[in-house]
Amino acid sequence: MGITVVETGGWGGIGHYAHCLCSALQNAGEPVRLLTHARNYALESLPKSYEVVKIFQGDGFFSDWKRLYAAWKKQPNEIIHFQSLLSTRRDWLMFWFARHFSPRTKLILTSHNVLPHEVLPGEKKAYRLLYKTVAGLIVHSEASRNALRSLMGPNFKTPVTVIPHGHYGELVKSEGLTRTAALKVLDLSDMCYIVFFGAIRPYKGVDILLRAIAGLSEWPHDLKVLIAGHLMAGVTEEELYRLRDELGIHERVILKLEYLPESLIPAIFAIADMIVLPYRKIDQSGVLMTALAAGRPVLCTPVGGFPEVVNSDIGFLAEDSSVSSLTETLAQAIRQRQSWADMGAEALRKAGLHYSWNNIAKKTLKFYKKLEKH
C-alpha cells in the first residue's frame, strides 16, 4: 500500500500532526511521503524516516492542484490522506473529479474540525459537498462524529471513523532542561504556574479565564497564571491588558502576547504546574495532547472531545463555558493543589496508553484497508 499524506501549510499543530502520523505509518512498515508547502515548511530540523516533497506555492488554487496532480502521476499511490485543504470552498470540486475519474485512488480527509472556528458565508455548504465527495473521513472524537451527523443529515453515506488525536510528546522533549533553567529562559520568577498556551483567538476564551480569575476573592500568594501565545484576528493586545487591569488581577496574571518559537515549548511545559483550556468551542486540541505527554494536569471546559479525554484522574472539567462555572472549577483546582502532581503522572500514563502514535497508525491503516474494499 503506497500512502501520500497531504498537509498544505507546513507548520503549526496540523503540521506536527502530519509529521507524527507519517513517522508512525512508516515505522509500521508502510512507505509514506508527505506533500507540503515549498516555502513555509517549518519542520525541516526534525528527524524523519519518510519522504518529504515540498510542492505547494500558494500562488493559486488550480496551480497548486496541478502540482498535486503531477506529484500523484509521478507516484500514483492509492491512498491520499489530506490533513489540510487548499481551499475550504473549492476543494470539493477537485475531490469530485478524482472520485469519478480515478476511482481506485482513495482520497481521505482527517477533519480536525468539522467546521472552521469562524464560519464564513458559504462555507457550510462547501463542507457538506466536501464530506460527500471524499472516500472516507477521520474525526478525533464521538462529539465530532455527532457534529458531522448533525451537519450532514440522516442520509450521509461517507464512511467515518473515530481515531483519537495522538499526543505531542516530541514537542516537549528536552535534554537536561530543569525547571530552574526553564524559568530563566522565560524570564519568570520561581512561582507555581497555571498556563494557557497557544494562539489566542476569540473561541479560546481567554477573556472568560481572566474574569474567572477575578471572581476568586482569595488567591494564593505563590500562584500565577501565565497566558502565553500570539494574538490572531479578533483579539487585541490592548483589549487583554485593559481587561486584566480593569479586573484588578495584574498581580495574578502574566501576559506574554507574542509568538513563541517551538524551541521554547519545552520550557513552557516545564514551568507549568497545570494547563488551562477555557475554550468556548473546539473539536480537539493539540495543546491538550501536549499537556498529557508532558505529564501536566489540565483544567478545561466541556466542549468538543474534551470530556472524552479529561476526567477527575487527570484534571478538572467545568460544567460549561460560563465565567461562573470556570470560576468554581478554578477554585476547586486550587483547593486540590496537592493532587496536581499525581494527576500529571496519570496524564502521562494515559498519553502513552491511549494516545500513542503507534496506536493511531494501527487504527489509520485498518481504516485504509477497509476503504480499499469499499
N, C-alpha and C positions, 0 to 999 in steps of 0.2 A: 504494500500500500504506500503510494507516494503522497506526502502531505505538504501543502502550501498554506502557510499562515499569513494572513494579510493584516498589517497594522499600519494605518496610513499616516499617523502623526509622528511616531518615532520617539516619543517622550512621555513623561507623566505616568500615572497609575496604569493606564492600559498598555503603555509601552513595556512596563515591568511585567504586567500580566502575560503579555505575548512572549517575553523572554523566558519567564519561568515555565510556561506551558511548552514552548519549543524545546527547552532543555530536558524537561521530563519525558516528552514524547520520544526524543532522540535517545535518551537513556533507556527507554522501553524497547528500543530496537527498531524504531520506525524512522526512515530518513525524512528529515524535515528541512524546509527552507522558509525563511521569513522574508516577505516583501515589505519594505518600509520606506520612509521618506529619505530622499537623497541628501538633503542639507540639514534637516532638523533631528537626525538620529542622534540621541543623547546617551546611548548605552554602549558606545564603542569600547570603553575600557573594561567592560565585564567579560570574563572568560566565557567562551561559547563552544559547544560541541556541534552546533548546527550551522547551516549556511545562511548568510545574510546577503540579500540582494537589495540595494538601495535604488529605487526606481522613481518614486513619486516626486513631482516637482511643484505641485500646487499652482500650475500655470494654466489650468483649465480642466473642466470635468472630463471632456472627451479625450483630451491629450493624456491625462493620467490613466483613463480606462484603456486607451490604446496601448500604453506601456504595460499595463497589467495583462492585456491580451497577448502581447508579444512575449512576455515572460512565460505565460502559460503555454503558448505554442512551442516555445523552446524546450519546455519540460512539462508536458501535459499531465500533471498529477490529477488523480480522480477526486481527491478531497481538497477543496479550497475553503479554508476556515477563516472567516472575517472576524476580527476583533474590533474594528472601527470602520467607518464608512468614508467615502469620498464626498458624497453629497447626501444629506439626510432626506432631501426632497426628490432626488432624481435617480438614486441608485437602484430603486425597484425596477426601473425600465431595463437596465443592463442585466439585472438578475433574471428578469423575464426572458430576455433574449437568450441568455446562457441556458436556462432551463429548457427552452424549446429547441435550440439548435445544437446543444451538446448535452443530451440527457444523461449520459454516463457520468458526467462531471457533477459532483455534489457540492453545491455552494451552501455552506453552513455559516450561521451567524451566532456569535455569543452576544446576547442582548444584556449588556452590563446594566443598562437602564431601559425598561420597557418603553418609556418616553423620555425625551430630554428634560433636564431640570427646569428649563424655561421653554415652554412650548410656543413656537411661533405660528402665525396663521398658516394653515395648510399642512402642518407637519403631522397631525394625527392621521389625516387621510394618506399621506405618503408612507407613514409607518405601517398602516394597515396593508397597503399594497406590497410593501417590502416583505412583511411577515407572511403574506400569502405566496410569494414567489420563491422564497428560499427553500432548500431541500430539508432543512432541519434547524431547530432553534435550541440554544442552550441558555438557561437562566440560572441564577445563583440561589434562588430560594422559592419556597412554596408561595410566599407572598407575591413574588414576581410572576409566577405561573398564574396565580389568580388574577393579577392585574392584566396579564395578557389575555386571559379568557374574557375578562370584562371588556377589554378594548375590541376584541375580535368577534365576539358573539358565539352562539352555540354551534354554528356550522363550520368552525375553523378546523381545517384538516391537517395543517403542517405539523409533523412530529416535533414534540417539545420534550426536553428532559431537564431535570434539575441537577446541576453539578455545583457543589459549593465553591465559593471563591477560595483559592489557596492562600496560605499565609505568605508573608513577605519577610521571612527570616533573613534573607540575603541582604535586605536593606539596612538591617540593624546590626550586622556583623561588624565587630571592631576588635582589632588586635590590641589587647592590653589597655583599652580605654577605661580608665577608672572614673567614678562619679566626680571625684575632685577635679580631674583633668577636663571632664565634660563641662563642669560649671565654669571653669576658667575659659574654655573655648567660647562659651556662650555669654561670657561676661555677666554671670549671675552669682548671687550670694548663696551661701550654704543654707538652704531652707527646704521645706517639704513642698513639692510642686504637683498641682493638678494641671495638666497640659491639654490645651486644644491645639492641634497641629493640622496644617493643610491650607490649601487655597481657600480664601474667605469669600463666600458668595451668600446671597440672601437666604437660600434654602438651608444653610448650615446652622442658622440660629445663634450666632454669636451674641446678638442683641438679647435674646432670651437668656443666655447664660449670664450676661452682665446683670440683668435685672434679678435673676435668681440669687446671684451672689449678694446683691444689695438687700435682698429680702431676709437675710440672716442677721439677727441683732447681735449675735456673738460670733466671733471669728478667731480661730487660734492664731496666736502671735507669730508662730513659726510656719504658717501655711500661706503660700502664694498660688495664684492662678496665672499661668503663662499662656498667652494667646499668640501663637507664632505662625505666620504664613503671609503670603502676598495677597493683596486685595484684587478682586476681579469686579466686573461690571455689577453695579447695584449696591456696592458698599464703598464708602469713602473713609479715608483716614480721619478727616475732621469729624465725621459723624461718630466714629467709635470713641475717639478721645473725648468728644463733648459728652457723650452718653456716660462714659466712665466717670468723668468729673462731676456731672450733674447728679449722678447717683451717690457720689461721695465714697467711691471704692478705689481710688487711685493707690491707696496703700495695700490693697488686696490683690490688685491686677497689674500685671506687666504686659505691655503690648509690644510685640516685635513684628511690625507690619511691613514685612519685606520678604523678597524671595530668598529662601534658604536653600543653598545647593545641597545635592544629595550627600556630599561629604559630611554635612552637619547632621544628617538624620540619626546616625548612631548616638551622637551627643544628646539630641533632643530626647530620645527614648531612655538614655542612660540616666538623665536627671529627673525623668518623670516618675512620680510615685503612683499616679493614676492618669489615665487618658479619658477625656470627656468629649462626647459627641452629642451635642444638643440639637440635632437636626430636626427640621420641620418635615422633611421627606427625603427618602433615599431608597434605592433597591438594595445595594450592599456597599460596603466601604472598605477600600484598601487600607485605610488608616486603622480601622478596627482589626483587620487581619495582621497588620504590622504590630499592633499593641499586644495581641496574643503571642506572636512569635518572640516579642521582646520580654515576655513574662510580666506584663503590666495589667492590673485590673482596669475595668472600664466602667464608666457611668454614661448611660445613653438614654435617648428617648425610644419609645416602642414603635419605630417606623420601619417600613420595608421588611428586610430579612433580619433586622437586629434581634427580635425576640427569639428567632430560631437559633441564634448563636449565644446570646448573653443570658445567663441565669445567675442565681444568688451565689453560685460557687465561684464565679469569676468576676462578679461586679454588681452593679446596681442598675435597674431598669425602671425608669419613671413610668407613671400611669399613662401620661400623654405628653404632648409637646408644649404644654402651657407653662407660663412662668411659675405659677403656684406649685405645680407638680414637680418641676425641676428643682425648685427651692426646697421642697420637702425631701426629695431624694438626695440632694446635696447635703442637707443636714444629717440625714441618716448615714450617708457615707462618712462624714466627718466624725460622727459618734463611733463609728466602727473602724477607725484608722488602724487599730491594732491587727485587724484581719486582712489588710491590703496585701501584705507580703504573701500570705497563704493563698489568697485569691490569684495573685500574679503567678505563683507556682502552678496552680491548677490551670490557668490560662495557657501557660507554656505547654503543659502536658496535653491539653485539648488541641492545641495547634498541631502538634506532632501526630496525634492520634487521628483526628478527623479532617485536617486541612492540609495535609502534606501533598506536595505536587506529584508524588508517585501515585497516590490515590486519585488525584484529579486526572492524571494521564490515563490510568486504567479505565475510569468511567468515560472519559472522552473517546478512547479507542473503541470501547464497547458500543458507544453511540454511532461512531463512524461505520462500524461493521453492520449495525442494524440498518442504517440508511443505504448501504450498498445493496442490500437485499430488497429495499423498499421500491 
